Amino acid sequence: MLPPIAVLLAAGPLITITPSQDETLVATFALQESTQAYHFAPNDTPQRADAWAPMGEGWTFDGETVVRADGKAFDTFRLRIAPDPRAHDRRYVVSSPIGDGWSIYLAAFGGKDEPVQIRFEGFGDDAVLRLPRHGGGVHAVVTTDSDDRRVAYVGPSGLVRPGDMTLVAGPELPEWVADALVEDAGRVARVLEDRLGAPALHPPTILASYPPRGDALSLKGGTFEGATLRLVMKSNLDERDEDRATQLAAFAAHETVHIWLNEVWDTAENAEQPWLHEGVAEYLADRLSLDRVTFQAEAARHVTDCLANLGNRPLDGSDGAVYGAVPYDCGFTLQLAAEIASLRRDGDDALDLWRAVVESAQAHQYDSAMFLKEATERGGRDFTSVADALLAASGDGKAEAVADALEAVDLTVSWAEAGSEDGPAVGREAMAALQRAHCGGNISFYSESDGYRFALPDLCEPGFLHDAYVVGVQGISFAADGVAAYNAMKNVCDERGELVLIVKDETRLEPFRCEALLPPARGAALLARLPELPDLDR
């Protein structure tokens, strides 16, 4: 039996969450005392602003602060919570439906200066509440704050499928997808537990949301406290498709690796050195989930994309943060080099190497220095030549220097000459370099048929870059001759000259001093050779 509300309120604001028939949630807030404004912690303001709305007339809510329009004090209010309409653009998805249940990221409910309490009502007689560090049933009160990294599932118990990897999914998820997730991610979990020598901190669980929309496969994933792997899939997956099955397997495997190499053992440099934890997750996921032929194709893609997109920056962030796909691709490349060099010198594979890394971890926390030490001991100069080229070296010819270093581990890279067909690719490289230099290392733009539409609000200098729709530079159109436009931009930026961008309406923006570093224009990188690697499941 729950204590009276007065007793509950003594410990902080009480939020009662109930399901609504219109496929939303209703959150009723009861406050300890009257106030003229209720403030959430700022962490998840964009998600709340897009998907949460006050119920009843006379309220305003900007995603962070609730007030009455008449300025009067209040001690209760209600918000309607819809599925996040921009789930695939978010780092964290706050609310997503799973059949007749929901997965909910608790930190979004945290108050600005205090913890809150949440209780769930009206989810049905067979409802369960799955939540790490929660010993009560579905009606038990949960205390949370803005630092809480747990994701709750509340809904029918019949949607929970126990196993090596427990799956929580609704009937809308096609059975072949559900079976593939459980089988593939469960096998990866078993191998990681055996080879790394420790179980997950909690039973590994996938919370799978599937709002089908369109034909393209869009995946959003994350690993949260309590070995909770959360997937939001957007596509038409009714019929089994081998390519999409492979994508799903590798995607689920990537997040499963994070259960061990972000939860069981945490990285001390999550923001500073993303190449380490994202690179190893991408690499081990592909090694454990893909067949040899598919892995070789994926390895070639990662290596060549790394060389195409790293530019002249050091991967270790010493010359500015490295974001986007680069930490994944270049981190993968470094893990591949480490395993090849280690196998050749003393026969240790990637999981032997990482077993040594985690065994040297202090207080279950590892860092890049531990990995580099173990990889150097096993791979010697063959490995360090690649590591040095990727992590520290900078300046013109960086991609060529990395390619030369990869020869030491039998990875042969060559480039095709840039032709007219490479215009879109070199244009993307130019825009990425421009954003890296002028938008705080952040990269976000959309490739359109006639140019590139920037999407970096308030992050760029000069400010007009943040939403510019760039169609050309120095009087040359990207659509007409992308390689010529690239070369013109490179010539200006190499001299730190005045760059003039042309935007969608053919307006020329004010000239500004270009700080971007661009390598010579070239066609696609080609990986001609890849040594055969042993199975990690042994």
VEXDREN-2710 file (C-alpha; in Angstrom, 1 decimal):
% VEXDREN-2710
k/r/px/py/pz
1/MET/0.0/0.0/0.0
2/LEU/1.4/3.4/-1.0
3/PRO/1.8/6.1/1.7
4/PRO/-0.5/9.1/1.6
5/ILE/0.3/11.9/-0.9
6/ALA/1.2/14.3/2.0
7/VAL/3.8/11.8/3.1
8/LEU/5.2/11.4/-0.4
9/LEU/5.3/15.1/-1.0
10/ALA/7.5/15.6/2.0
11/ALA/10.3/13.9/-0.1
12/GLY/9.8/16.1/-3.2
13/PRO/7.4/16.8/-6.1
14/LEU/5.3/13.8/-7.0
15/ILE/4.6/13.0/-10.7
16/THR/1.9/10.5/-11.6
17/ILE/2.2/9.1/-15.1
18/THR/-0.8/7.5/-16.7
19/PRO/-1.4/6.2/-20.3
20/SER/-4.0/8.0/-22.5
21/GLN/-6.1/6.5/-25.3
22/ASP/-4.6/8.8/-27.9
23/GLU/-1.2/7.0/-27.6
24/THR/0.3/9.6/-25.3
25/LEU/1.1/9.8/-21.6
26/VAL/-0.3/12.2/-19.0
27/ALA/2.0/13.4/-16.3
28/THR/0.3/15.0/-13.3
29/PHE/2.6/17.1/-11.1
30/ALA/1.9/17.7/-7.4
31/LEU/4.2/20.2/-5.8
32/GLN/5.3/20.6/-2.2
33/GLU/4.2/24.2/-2.1
34/SER/2.7/26.8/-4.5
35/THR/5.0/28.5/-6.9
36/GLN/4.7/31.0/-9.8
37/ALA/7.1/28.9/-12.0
38/TYR/8.2/25.3/-12.0
39/HIS/11.6/24.6/-13.5
40/PHE/12.9/21.4/-15.0
41/ALA/16.7/20.7/-15.1
42/PRO/17.9/22.0/-18.5
43/ASN/19.4/18.7/-19.8
44/ASP/16.5/17.6/-22.0
45/THR/14.8/20.9/-22.8
46/PRO/14.6/20.4/-26.7
47/GLN/13.0/17.0/-26.2
48/ARG/10.4/18.4/-23.8
49/ALA/9.7/21.4/-25.9
50/ASP/9.0/19.3/-28.9
51/ALA/6.9/16.5/-27.3
52/TRP/5.5/17.8/-24.0
53/ALA/2.5/20.2/-23.9
54/PRO/0.5/21.7/-21.0
55/MET/-3.0/20.5/-20.5
56/GLY/-5.8/23.0/-20.0
57/GLU/-6.0/26.7/-20.9
58/GLY/-3.8/29.4/-19.6
59/TRP/-0.4/27.6/-19.3
60/THR/2.9/28.2/-21.1
61/PHE/5.8/25.8/-21.3
62/ASP/9.1/26.3/-23.2
63/GLY/10.5/22.8/-22.4
64/GLU/12.1/24.0/-19.2
65/THR/9.7/26.3/-17.3
66/VAL/6.0/25.9/-16.6
67/VAL/4.1/29.1/-15.8
68/ARG/0.5/30.3/-15.7
69/ALA/-0.3/33.0/-18.3
70/ASP/-2.0/35.1/-15.6
71/GLY/1.1/34.9/-13.3
72/LYS/-0.8/33.3/-10.5
73/ALA/0.8/30.7/-8.2
74/PHE/0.0/27.0/-8.5
75/ASP/0.8/23.7/-6.8
76/THR/-0.3/21.2/-9.5
77/PHE/-0.3/21.0/-13.3
78/ARG/-0.5/18.4/-16.1
79/LEU/1.6/17.8/-19.2
80/ARG/0.7/15.6/-22.2
81/ILE/3.8/13.6/-23.3
82/ALA/3.9/12.3/-26.9
83/PRO/6.5/10.2/-28.6
84/ASP/9.5/12.3/-29.5
85/PRO/8.9/13.5/-33.1
86/ARG/12.6/14.0/-33.7
87/ALA/13.8/10.8/-32.0
88/HIS/16.5/10.2/-34.6
89/ASP/18.0/13.6/-34.2
90/ARG/18.4/13.3/-30.5
91/ARG/21.3/12.1/-28.4
92/TYR/18.7/10.7/-25.9
93/VAL/15.1/9.7/-26.7
94/VAL/12.9/10.7/-23.7
95/SER/9.7/8.7/-24.5
96/SER/8.9/6.0/-27.1
97/PRO/6.0/3.6/-27.2
98/ILE/6.6/-0.2/-27.1
99/GLY/3.3/-1.9/-28.0
100/ASP/0.8/-0.8/-25.3
101/GLY/3.8/0.1/-23.0
102/TRP/6.4/2.8/-23.0
103/SER/10.1/3.2/-22.5
104/ILE/10.9/6.4/-20.5
105/TYR/14.2/8.2/-19.9
106/LEU/13.9/9.2/-16.2
107/ALA/16.4/12.1/-16.2
108/ALA/14.0/14.2/-18.4
109/PHE/11.6/14.5/-15.4
110/GLY/14.3/15.8/-13.0
111/GLY/13.7/19.1/-11.3
112/LYS/16.2/22.0/-11.6
113/ASP/17.2/21.9/-7.9
114/GLU/15.7/18.8/-6.4
115/PRO/14.9/15.2/-7.0
116/VAL/11.3/14.1/-8.0
117/GLN/9.2/11.1/-7.4
118/ILE/7.4/9.2/-10.1
119/ARG/4.6/6.7/-9.8
120/PHE/2.8/4.8/-12.6
121/GLU/-0.9/4.2/-12.7
122/GLY/-3.5/2.8/-15.1
123/PHE/-1.2/0.6/-17.1
124/GLY/-3.3/-2.6/-16.5
125/ASP/-3.4/-5.5/-14.2
126/ASP/-0.6/-7.4/-15.9
127/ALA/1.7/-4.3/-16.1
128/VAL/5.3/-4.5/-15.0
129/LEU/8.0/-1.9/-14.3
130/ARG/11.4/-2.9/-15.4
131/LEU/14.0/-0.5/-14.0
132/PRO/17.5/-1.1/-12.7
133/ARG/17.9/-0.5/-9.0
134/HIS/14.2/-0.8/-8.4
135/GLY/13.0/-3.5/-6.2
136/GLY/9.3/-2.6/-6.1
137/GLY/6.4/-3.4/-8.4
138/VAL/4.8/-1.3/-11.0
139/HIS/3.0/0.9/-8.4
140/ALA/6.1/1.5/-6.3
141/VAL/7.3/5.1/-6.2
142/VAL/10.6/5.8/-8.1
143/THR/12.9/8.6/-7.0
144/THR/14.9/10.2/-9.8
145/ASP/16.8/13.4/-10.8
146/SER/18.4/14.9/-13.8
147/ASP/21.6/12.8/-13.4
148/ASP/19.6/9.5/-13.5
149/ARG/20.8/7.4/-16.5
150/ARG/18.1/4.7/-16.2
151/VAL/15.4/3.9/-18.8
152/ALA/12.2/2.4/-17.5
153/TYR/9.9/0.1/-19.3
154/VAL/6.3/0.2/-18.0
155/GLY/3.6/-1.9/-19.8
156/PRO/2.3/-5.4/-20.3
157/SER/4.4/-8.2/-18.9
158/GLY/3.7/-10.3/-22.1
159/LEU/6.0/-8.0/-24.1
160/VAL/9.0/-9.1/-22.1
161/ARG/11.0/-12.1/-23.6
162/PRO/13.7/-13.3/-21.2
163/GLY/16.9/-14.8/-22.4
164/ASP/20.7/-14.2/-22.7
165/MET/19.5/-10.8/-24.0
166/THR/16.0/-10.0/-22.7
167/LEU/13.9/-8.3/-25.4
168/VAL/11.0/-5.9/-24.6
169/ALA/9.1/-5.4/-27.9
170/GLY/5.5/-4.9/-29.0
171/PRO/3.6/-7.0/-31.5
172/GLU/4.2/-4.4/-34.2
173/LEU/7.9/-5.5/-34.4
174/PRO/8.1/-8.2/-37.0
175/GLU/9.0/-11.6/-35.5
176/TRP/12.1/-12.1/-37.7
177/VAL/13.5/-8.8/-36.3
178/ALA/12.8/-9.8/-32.8
179/ASP/14.4/-13.2/-33.2
180/ALA/17.4/-11.7/-34.9
181/LEU/17.9/-9.1/-32.1
182/VAL/17.7/-11.8/-29.4
183/GLU/19.9/-14.3/-31.2
184/ASP/22.6/-11.9/-32.5
185/ALA/22.9/-9.6/-29.4
186/GLY/22.6/-12.6/-27.1
187/ARG/25.5/-14.3/-28.7
188/VAL/27.6/-11.2/-28.6
189/ALA/26.8/-10.8/-24.9
190/ARG/27.9/-14.4/-24.2
191/VAL/31.2/-14.0/-26.0
192/LEU/32.0/-10.7/-24.3
193/GLU/31.2/-12.1/-20.9
194/ASP/33.4/-15.2/-21.5
195/ARG/36.3/-13.5/-23.2
196/LEU/36.5/-10.3/-21.0
197/GLY/36.0/-12.3/-17.9
198/ALA/33.0/-10.5/-16.3
199/PRO/29.2/-10.5/-16.6
200/ALA/27.1/-7.5/-17.2
201/LEU/26.1/-5.5/-14.1
202/HIS/22.5/-6.3/-14.7
203/PRO/20.7/-8.8/-17.0
204/PRO/21.2/-7.3/-20.5
205/THR/17.9/-5.9/-21.9
206/ILE/16.8/-4.5/-25.3
207/LEU/13.9/-2.0/-25.3
208/ALA/12.8/-2.0/-28.9
209/SER/10.5/0.7/-30.3
210/TYR/9.3/0.3/-33.9
211/PRO/7.3/3.1/-35.5
212/PRO/7.4/2.0/-39.1
213/ARG/7.7/4.9/-41.6
214/GLY/9.1/4.8/-45.1
215/ASP/11.4/2.4/-46.7
216/ALA/14.8/3.6/-45.5
217/LEU/16.2/1.9/-42.4
218/SER/16.8/4.4/-39.6
219/LEU/18.3/3.3/-36.3
220/LYS/18.7/5.1/-33.1
221/GLY/20.4/3.4/-30.2
222/GLY/22.0/3.9/-26.8
223/THR/23.2/2.0/-23.8
224/PHE/22.0/3.1/-20.4
225/GLU/22.6/2.2/-16.8
226/GLY/21.7/-1.3/-15.9
227/ALA/22.8/-2.9/-19.2
228/THR/19.7/-1.4/-21.0
229/LEU/20.1/-1.2/-24.7
230/ARG/17.5/1.0/-26.3
231/LEU/16.7/0.9/-30.0
232/VAL/14.3/3.0/-32.0
233/MET/13.8/1.6/-35.5
234/LYS/12.1/3.4/-38.4
235/SER/11.4/1.5/-41.6
236/ASN/9.2/-1.0/-43.3
237/LEU/10.7/-4.3/-41.9
238/ASP/7.7/-6.5/-42.6
239/GLU/9.6/-8.8/-45.0
240/ARG/13.0/-10.2/-44.1
241/ASP/15.8/-8.5/-46.0
242/GLU/19.4/-9.8/-45.6
243/ASP/21.0/-6.5/-45.9
244/ARG/18.8/-5.0/-43.2
245/ALA/19.2/-8.1/-41.0
246/THR/23.0/-7.5/-41.2
247/GLN/22.6/-3.8/-40.3
248/LEU/20.4/-4.7/-37.4
249/ALA/22.8/-7.3/-36.1
250/ALA/25.8/-5.0/-36.3
251/PHE/23.8/-2.1/-34.7
252/ALA/22.6/-4.2/-31.8
253/ALA/26.1/-5.7/-31.4
254/HIS/27.6/-2.2/-31.2
255/GLU/25.4/-1.2/-28.3
256/THR/26.0/-4.6/-26.6
257/VAL/29.7/-3.9/-26.7
258/HIS/29.0/-0.7/-24.8
259/ILE/27.4/-2.7/-22.0
260/TRP/30.9/-4.1/-21.2
261/LEU/33.1/-1.2/-22.4
262/ASN/31.0/1.7/-21.0
263/GLU/29.1/0.1/-18.2
264/VAL/31.1/-2.8/-16.7
265/TRP/34.2/-0.9/-17.4
266/ASP/33.7/2.8/-18.0
267/THR/35.9/5.1/-20.1
268/ALA/37.6/8.0/-18.3
269/GLU/37.6/10.0/-21.5
270/ASN/34.1/9.7/-22.8
271/ALA/33.9/13.2/-24.4
272/GLU/37.7/13.8/-24.9
273/GLN/38.6/10.6/-26.8
274/PRO/35.4/9.2/-28.5
275/TRP/37.6/7.3/-31.0
276/LEU/38.4/4.8/-28.2
277/HIS/35.0/3.7/-27.0
278/GLU/33.2/4.3/-30.2
279/GLY/36.0/2.8/-32.3
280/VAL/36.2/-0.4/-30.2
281/ALA/32.4/-0.8/-30.1
282/GLU/32.2/-0.5/-33.9
283/TYR/35.1/-2.8/-34.4
284/LEU/34.2/-5.6/-32.0
285/ALA/30.5/-5.4/-33.2
286/ASP/31.5/-6.0/-36.8
287/ARG/34.0/-8.7/-35.8
288/LEU/31.4/-10.5/-33.7
289/SER/28.3/-10.1/-35.9
290/LEU/29.4/-10.2/-39.6
291/ASP/30.7/-13.0/-41.7
292/ARG/34.2/-12.7/-43.2
293/VAL/33.1/-11.3/-46.6
294/THR/30.8/-8.7/-45.1
295/PHE/33.4/-7.8/-42.5
296/GLN/36.0/-7.2/-45.2
297/ALA/33.7/-4.9/-47.0
298/GLU/32.8/-3.0/-43.8
299/ALA/36.5/-2.7/-42.9
300/ALA/37.3/-1.2/-46.3
301/ARG/34.4/1.3/-45.8
302/HIS/35.6/2.4/-42.3
303/VAL/39.2/2.8/-43.4
304/THR/38.5/4.7/-46.5
305/ASP/35.9/6.9/-44.8
306/CYS/38.4/7.7/-42.1
307/LEU/41.0/8.8/-44.6
308/ALA/38.4/10.8/-46.5
309/ASN/36.9/12.7/-43.6
310/LEU/39.6/13.1/-40.9
311/GLY/41.2/15.9/-42.9
312/ASN/44.4/17.3/-41.3
313/ARG/43.2/17.0/-37.7
314/PRO/44.8/14.7/-35.1
315/LEU/42.3/12.1/-33.9
316/ASP/43.1/12.7/-30.3
317/GLY/41.4/16.1/-30.3
318/SER/44.6/18.1/-29.5
319/ASP/43.8/20.5/-32.4
320/GLY/40.0/20.7/-31.8
321/ALA/37.3/18.2/-31.0
322/VAL/36.6/15.4/-33.5
323/TYR/32.9/14.5/-33.8
324/GLY/30.5/12.9/-36.3
325/ALA/31.4/9.6/-38.0
326/VAL/35.2/10.2/-37.8
327/PRO/35.7/8.8/-34.3
328/TYR/33.8/5.6/-35.4
329/ASP/35.7/5.2/-38.7
330/CYS/39.1/6.2/-37.5
331/GLY/38.7/4.4/-34.1
332/PHE/37.8/1.3/-36.1
333/THR/40.9/1.7/-38.2
334/LEU/43.1/1.9/-35.2
335/GLN/41.5/-1.2/-33.6
336/LEU/42.0/-3.1/-36.9
337/ALA/45.7/-2.1/-37.0
338/ALA/46.1/-3.1/-33.3
339/GLU/44.7/-6.5/-33.9
340/ILE/46.6/-7.3/-37.1
341/ALA/49.9/-6.2/-35.5
342/SER/49.2/-8.1/-32.3
343/LEU/48.2/-11.3/-34.1
344/ARG/51.4/-11.1/-36.2
345/ARG/53.8/-10.7/-33.3
346/ASP/52.3/-12.9/-30.5
347/GLY/49.0/-14.3/-31.7
348/ASP/46.7/-12.2/-29.5
349/ASP/43.4/-11.2/-31.1
350/ALA/41.3/-8.1/-30.3
351/LEU/39.6/-9.6/-27.2
352/ASP/42.9/-10.8/-25.8
353/LEU/44.1/-7.3/-26.1
354/TRP/41.0/-5.8/-24.5
355/ARG/41.1/-8.4/-21.7
356/ALA/44.5/-7.0/-20.8
357/VAL/43.2/-3.4/-21.0
358/VAL/40.3/-4.1/-18.6
359/GLU/42.4/-6.1/-16.2
360/SER/44.7/-3.1/-15.9
361/ALA/41.8/-0.7/-15.3
362/GLN/41.6/1.1/-12.0
363/ALA/38.2/1.1/-10.3
364/HIS/36.7/-0.4/-13.4
365/GLN/37.7/2.6/-15.5
366/TYR/40.0/2.5/-18.6
367/ASP/41.5/5.2/-20.7
368/SER/43.3/5.7/-24.0
369/ALA/46.8/5.4/-22.4
370/MET/45.9/1.9/-21.1
371/PHE/44.8/0.8/-24.6
372/LEU/47.8/2.3/-26.3
373/LYS/50.2/0.7/-23.8
374/GLU/48.7/-2.8/-24.3
375/ALA/48.5/-2.4/-28.1
376/THR/52.1/-1.2/-28.3
377/GLU/53.4/-4.1/-26.2
378/ARG/51.7/-6.6/-28.6
379/GLY/52.0/-4.8/-31.9
380/GLY/55.3/-2.9/-31.5
381/ARG/56.4/-0.4/-34.1
382/ASP/53.9/-1.7/-36.7
383/PHE/51.1/-0.5/-34.5
384/THR/52.6/2.7/-33.1
385/SER/53.3/4.0/-36.7
386/VAL/49.6/3.9/-37.4
387/ALA/48.7/5.3/-33.9
388/ASP/51.1/8.2/-34.3
389/ALA/49.9/9.0/-37.8
390/LEU/46.2/9.0/-36.7
391/LEU/46.4/10.4/-33.2
392/ALA/49.0/13.1/-33.3
393/ALA/50.3/14.0/-36.8
394/SER/48.7/17.0/-38.4
395/GLY/49.2/19.2/-41.4
396/ASP/49.0/18.7/-45.2
397/GLY/49.3/15.1/-46.4
398/LYS/47.9/13.6/-43.3
399/ALA/45.7/11.1/-45.1
400/GLU/48.7/10.0/-47.2
401/ALA/50.8/9.6/-44.1
402/VAL/48.1/7.4/-42.4
403/ALA/47.9/5.3/-45.6
404/ASP/51.7/4.9/-45.6
405/ALA/51.6/3.8/-42.0
406/LEU/48.9/1.2/-42.7
407/GLU/51.2/-0.6/-45.1
408/ALA/53.1/-1.8/-41.9
409/VAL/50.0/-3.9/-41.0
410/ASP/49.4/-5.1/-44.6
411/LEU/46.6/-2.6/-45.3
412/THR/47.2/-1.2/-48.8
413/VAL/45.4/2.1/-49.6
414/SER/45.3/3.9/-53.0
415/TRP/43.3/6.8/-54.4
416/ALA/41.5/7.3/-57.6
417/GLU/41.9/10.6/-59.4
418/ALA/39.2/13.1/-58.7
419/GLY/36.8/13.4/-61.6
420/SER/33.4/15.1/-62.2
421/GLU/31.6/12.2/-60.6
422/ASP/33.5/13.0/-57.3
423/GLY/32.0/16.5/-57.2
424/PRO/29.4/15.7/-54.5
425/ALA/32.0/13.8/-52.3
426/VAL/34.6/16.6/-52.4
427/GLY/31.8/19.1/-51.8
428/ARG/30.8/17.3/-48.7
429/GLU/34.5/17.2/-47.6
430/ALA/34.7/20.9/-48.1
431/MET/31.6/21.7/-46.1
432/ALA/32.7/19.3/-43.3
433/ALA/36.1/21.0/-43.1
434/LEU/34.4/24.4/-43.1
435/GLN/32.2/23.5/-40.2
436/ARG/35.0/21.8/-38.2
437/ALA/37.0/25.0/-38.4
438/HIS/34.2/27.6/-37.8
439/CYS/31.5/25.7/-35.8
440/GLY/33.4/24.5/-32.8
441/GLY/34.4/21.1/-34.3
442/ASN/30.7/20.2/-34.9
443/ILE/29.4/18.9/-38.2
444/SER/25.8/18.9/-39.3
445/PHE/24.5/19.6/-42.8
446/TYR/22.2/18.0/-45.4
447/SER/23.4/17.3/-48.9
448/GLU/20.9/18.6/-51.5
449/SER/20.9/18.3/-55.3
450/ASP/22.2/21.9/-55.7
451/GLY/24.3/22.3/-52.5
452/TYR/24.6/21.9/-48.7
453/ARG/22.1/23.0/-46.1
454/PHE/23.7/23.7/-42.7
455/ALA/22.0/22.7/-39.5
456/LEU/24.1/24.0/-36.5
457/PRO/22.0/26.6/-34.6
458/ASP/24.1/29.2/-32.7
459/LEU/27.4/27.2/-33.0
460/CYS/29.2/28.9/-35.8
461/GLU/31.3/32.0/-36.3
462/PRO/30.5/33.9/-38.4
463/GLY/26.9/33.4/-37.3
464/PHE/25.4/33.3/-40.8
465/LEU/27.0/29.9/-41.2
466/HIS/24.7/28.1/-38.8
467/ASP/21.8/27.8/-41.2
468/ALA/23.4/28.7/-44.5
469/TYR/22.3/26.9/-47.7
470/VAL/25.6/26.9/-49.6
471/VAL/25.5/26.3/-53.3
472/GLY/29.0/27.6/-54.3
473/VAL/32.2/29.3/-53.4
474/GLN/34.3/32.1/-55.0
475/GLY/31.7/32.3/-57.9
476/ILE/31.8/28.6/-58.7
477/SER/28.7/26.4/-58.3
478/PHE/29.1/23.0/-56.6
479/ALA/26.4/21.5/-58.8
480/ALA/28.1/22.7/-62.0
481/ASP/31.7/21.7/-61.0
482/GLY/32.2/20.4/-57.5
483/VAL/35.9/19.7/-57.9
484/ALA/36.6/23.2/-59.3
485/ALA/34.6/24.7/-56.4
486/TYR/36.6/22.6/-53.9
487/ASN/39.9/23.6/-55.4
488/ALA/39.0/27.3/-55.4
489/MET/38.0/27.0/-51.7
490/LYS/41.2/25.1/-50.9
491/ASN/43.4/27.8/-52.5
492/VAL/41.7/30.5/-50.5
493/CYS/41.8/28.6/-47.2
494/ASP/45.4/27.5/-47.6
495/GLU/46.3/31.2/-47.6
496/ARG/43.9/32.0/-44.8
497/GLY/42.2/34.3/-47.3
498/GLU/38.7/35.8/-47.6
499/LEU/36.2/33.1/-48.5
500/VAL/33.0/34.1/-50.3
501/LEU/30.1/31.7/-50.1
502/ILE/27.2/31.7/-52.5
503/VAL/23.8/30.7/-50.9
504/LYS/20.6/29.4/-52.3
505/ASP/19.2/32.6/-53.7
506/GLU/22.5/33.4/-55.4
507/THR/23.4/35.9/-52.7
508/ARG/27.1/36.2/-51.9
509/LEU/27.6/36.3/-48.2
510/GLU/30.1/38.7/-46.5
511/PRO/33.7/37.5/-47.0
512/PHE/35.3/36.0/-44.0
513/ARG/38.8/34.6/-43.1
514/CYS/38.8/30.9/-43.8
515/GLU/40.4/28.7/-41.2
516/ALA/39.6/25.4/-42.8
517/LEU/42.2/22.8/-43.7
518/LEU/41.5/20.8/-46.9
519/PRO/43.6/18.0/-48.4
520/PRO/44.1/17.9/-52.1
521/ALA/41.0/16.9/-54.1
522/ARG/41.0/13.2/-54.9
523/GLY/38.6/10.4/-55.8
524/ALA/37.6/7.6/-53.5
525/ALA/40.1/5.8/-51.3
526/LEU/40.5/2.1/-52.2
527/LEU/41.6/-0.6/-49.7
528/ALA/43.2/-3.3/-51.9
529/ARG/44.1/-5.8/-49.3
530/LEU/43.0/-7.0/-45.8
531/PRO/44.6/-9.9/-43.9
532/GLU/42.3/-12.7/-42.8
533/LEU/41.4/-12.6/-39.1
534/PRO/40.4/-15.5/-36.7
535/ASP/37.0/-15.9/-35.2
536/LEU/36.6/-14.2/-31.8
537/ASP/34.0/-16.7/-30.6
538/ARG/36.3/-19.3/-29.3
END
